[in-house]
Amino acid sequence: MNTAPPAIVVSTGEPAGIGPDICVELAARALSGRPVFLGNVATLERRAKALGIEIDLRVIDGLDAALPHTPGIMQIIDAPVAVRVEAGQLNSANAPYVLELLDRGAALCASGAGAALVTAPVQKSIINEAGIPFSGHTEYLAERTGARLPVMMLTRDALRVALVTTHLPLAEVPRHIDGRRLEGIIRVLDADLKRRFGIVRPRIRVLGLNPHAGERGVLGREELDIIAPTIERLRKSGFVLLGPAPADTAFTADALAEADVVLAMYHDQGLPVIKALGFGEVINVTLGLPIIRTSVDHGTALELAASGRARADSLAAAYALAVRLADCAPV
């Protein structure tokens, strides 16, 4: 029986942003498990020096060589960058490097060698400027792992917010909401809340798309034609579903006490609320994947790179949740 603590793979993200900063700071902390960072050693070494963080960078060939964590020791699988990284200055030449980290991380976890993948932030714009279509971690990792329907969920303590659509222009959201997609999202959400989070009968509050959940069709018909019929059909199959609920009252204390998760129709319907309540402590979890993946709740913050003002709290929370999920402990 293998009694070694789980190997947790951490991708260091966009090298010009705060990903290297927060990863170096994370490695300086006390951590459970065996964290292994994917990144460029030279970049991490320079960033640690700029931040004044004493860190021992140790290059390893694979996860088999990873040891339980010691604060101040950073175990790294090295990856070369195309051009030298300057803090705060994006360079599209390094976009393939960023995706290579994700490819390696996904492959290591899909093989079973890695117990979970934790991701530092990437810069979508510079990847697209390099001529590589990229809408986000969620969609990219789903493609790499063969997942049919990934679900983005942000969590902070008992508050969880999941999304039906993710990185879409607002004008495109309505045409991406149909009964088949909504049912699939609810099924993934229900299954992974049971499997990953130990919730026996997940209570899912489904938001409407329109103000006041459509006001009986006066403000839009998506609730009447798509959302409510899908909810009713799944209720008959045993799902515990509430809604369609108006988004403006779904996050009151009484409403949240009745649900284990709020399912929002689009990105900015649900995420501003959870981030306002605990920015820097929120964790992004991708459900529906064959691997465990958690991430930070913030972007690359280029203006903070190498400044010493970036906080690693969200990354630390994402790492801790990854360890708990890998250990199959209810959270």
N, C-alpha and C positions, 0 to 999 in steps of 0.2 A: 504494500500500500504506500502511495506517495503522500508523505506528510508535510512536504515543503509548502510554505505559504504561497498563495497564488501569485503568478507573475502578471503584473499589470503594465501594459504597454502605454506609454505616454508620448503622443506626437507633439513636437514643439511648435508646430504651426508656422505662420508667416515669419520668416527670420528677421525682417525689418521692424516688426511690431513688438509687442510686449510678451509674445509667447516665450522667447528665450529667458526673459526676465523672471516671469512667474514660475517657469520650470526650474530655474536655478534656485529661486527662493524655496520652492517646494522641496527640492532635494536637500536643502539645509535643515528641514524640519524633521521631527520624528514621524515616521510613517509605518504602517503595518504593511505586510505583503512584501513583494519583491518588485519595486518599480524599475522599469527599464525605459529609458528615454530614447526616442528616435530623433536624431538631429545632427547638425554639423558641429563637430567638436570645437573647431577653431572659433566659430561664431559664439558658442556657449562660453568658451573660455574668455573671450574678449568681453562678453556681456557681464560675466561674473566679476571680472576685474573692474569694469566701469561702475558696477554697483557696490564694490567693496565687500563682496560676499566670498568668504573663504570656502572653497569647494574643491574636492578631489575628483577630477573627471577620469573615469576608468572605462576604456573602450572594451566591449565584449563582442564576441562573434555571434552569439545567439542567446536565446532565453535559458538554455540549459546551463549556461555559465552564470546566470544571475543569482546573487546571494540575497538573503534578507537584508532589509535596508538598515544602514547606519547613517544617522544625520551627518551631513557634510560630504557624503560620498555619492556621486552621481554616476550610475551605470548607464552607458550609452552604446547604442548601435549607431555607428557613424555613417553619415550620408554626405557626399560631396555637393557643394553648391556650385552653380555655374560661374558666378562672379562673386567677389568679396561683398559681404553684407555690410551696409552702413545703416546704423540705427535710425529709424524714422524715414528712410528713403526706399520706396518700393522700386523693384526692378523686375520686369516681366521675364527676364532671362532665368530667374529663380523659381518661376511658377512650376515647371516640371518637378523640381526638387520638393516643393510643398506636397504635390500629389503623390510623389514617390513615398513620402512618409506615411500617407494614408493607405497607399497600396500595401506597403510592408506591414503596417499595423493590422489591417483587415486580414491579410493572409496569415499572419502569426496567430491571430485569434481564431480564425476559421479552422486552422489546422489543429486547434486544441492546445497548442503550446502556450499561448497567452490566454489568461482567464478573462480579460476585459481590455477595452481600448478607451483611453481618456484622451480627448483632443483639446489642444490649445487653439486659439482663434486663427482663422485664415482670412485673407482679403479676397473676396469674390471678384472684385473689379479687376485686379491685376492678373488673375488667372484668365479671365475672359479677354483682357487686352493681349495676352499671349496667344490668343487664338484657340483657347481650349474652353468649350462650353462647360460652365460650372454654375449651378444654382445654389449649392450649399453642401455641407457635410452630409445631411440627412439623405438627400437624393443620391449623392455620389457613393456613399457606403452601401446603400441599398443595391445599387447597380453592381458594385464590386462583390457583394456577398450573395447576389441572386435573390434578394428579398423582393416580393411582389408589391407589398404595400407598407412602406415605413411610416411610422407615426411619431411626430415630434411632440414630446411632452416636457414641460418645465415643472420642476418641483422645488418646494421649499417647506420643510417640515410636513405638515398635513395638507398643505395647499398644493394642488396639482392642476395644471392647465394643459390640455392637449389641443391639437389643431387638425382640422379637416383639410385645409390647404396651407401651404407653407410660404415659400418665397415666390409670390406671384404679384404682379401689379394689381391694384385694387379693382381696376376695370375688368380684369379677367376672372375674378373670383366666382361670380355667379354661374358662369358656364362650366366651372369645374366641380360644382356641387350637384350631384345626382344621387338617386337612391342607391345605386350599386356601390358607388364610392363611399357614401356615408355608412352603409351597412358594413362594408369591409373595415372601415376605420373603427367602428364600434366593436366589431368582433376582435380585432387586434388589441384594442385598448382593454377590453374585458379579459381576454386571455392572458395578457402580460401583467396586468395588475394582479391576477391570481398567481401566475407562475413566478414572476419576479418579485412582487411586493407582498405576497402572502395575504391578499385581501380575498376572503372567501366569496363574497357576493358584492362585487364592485357596484357602487351607486354612481351612475354617470348622468350629470346634468348637461343636456344638450341645448346649446344656445340657438336662437333664431339668427337668421342672416340680417334681417332688416330691423330698423328701430321698432321697439315695442313688439318684437317678434312678428312683425307684419301687420299688427292691428286688424286681425281678421281679414286680411287681403287688401286693406286700404293702402298700406305702405309697401306692398309687395306680396307675391303669391308663393314664394319658395317654401314658406312654412306650411301652407295648406297643401301644396302640390307634391312636395318632396320630403321635407323634414318630418312633419307629423305622421304621414303614412308609414315612413320607414321606422320611426320610433314605435308606433302601434304594432307593426308586424313583428318587431324583435321582442317587444314585451310579451307577446303571446308565446315566444320561444323561451321565456324565462329570464331575459335580461332585465335588470333594474335600471330603468331609464326615466329621467325627469325632463319635461320640456315639451315642445320648444319654449325656452325661457328667454325673456328680454335680457339683453346683456347688461343693461344699466342697473338691474337689481340682483343679478346672479352672484355678485361678490359681496353681498352683505353678510354679516356674521351668521345670521339665522339661516340664510340660504346655503352657505358653505358648510354649516354643520350637518346638512341633510345629504351631502354628496361627498364621494371620495375623489372625484375629478370633475372638472368643468371642461366640456368639449366645445371649443370656439370654432367658428366657421372660417376665420382667417387670422393671419398673423397679428395684426394690430388691434384685433377685437379682444384678445385675451392676454397677450404677453405684457402690455404696458401695466396691467394691474399687478401681476405677480412681481414684476421687476420694481415697481414703485414700492411694494411692500417689503422687498428684501434684496435690492440690487447688490451684487457682490456675494450673495449667499445662495442664489438660485442655481439650480443644476439642470442642464439640458440632457434629457435621456431619449435615445432613439429606440422606440418599441418596434416590434415586428421584424427585427433582424435575427439571424441565427447566432449573433455574437452580442455581448454586452458592450454598449457604448455610452459613455457619459461625456459631458463637455461643460465648458464655462458658459456664463450668461452674458458675456460681453464680447466686443470686437477687438481688433488689433491695437487700437489706441496708439497710433504711430507717434503722436506728439509726446507720449509718456515713455517711449522706448529709451532705455539706458538712463533714465532720469532718476530712478529710485523712488518714484511716486506711484508706480503700479502696484496693485494689491494682488496677492496670490490666494485670497480667501475663497473665491469661487472655484478655482482649480483644486484647492485642497478639499473643498466640499465634494467636488466631482470625483476626485480620487477616492475619498472615503466611501462614497456611495458605491463606486465600482468594486471596491473590496468587499463591501457587505453583499452586494448582489452576486459576486463571484463565490462567496461563501454560502450563498443560498439562505442568508439570514433575512427574515421578514423586516421590512423597513416602512 
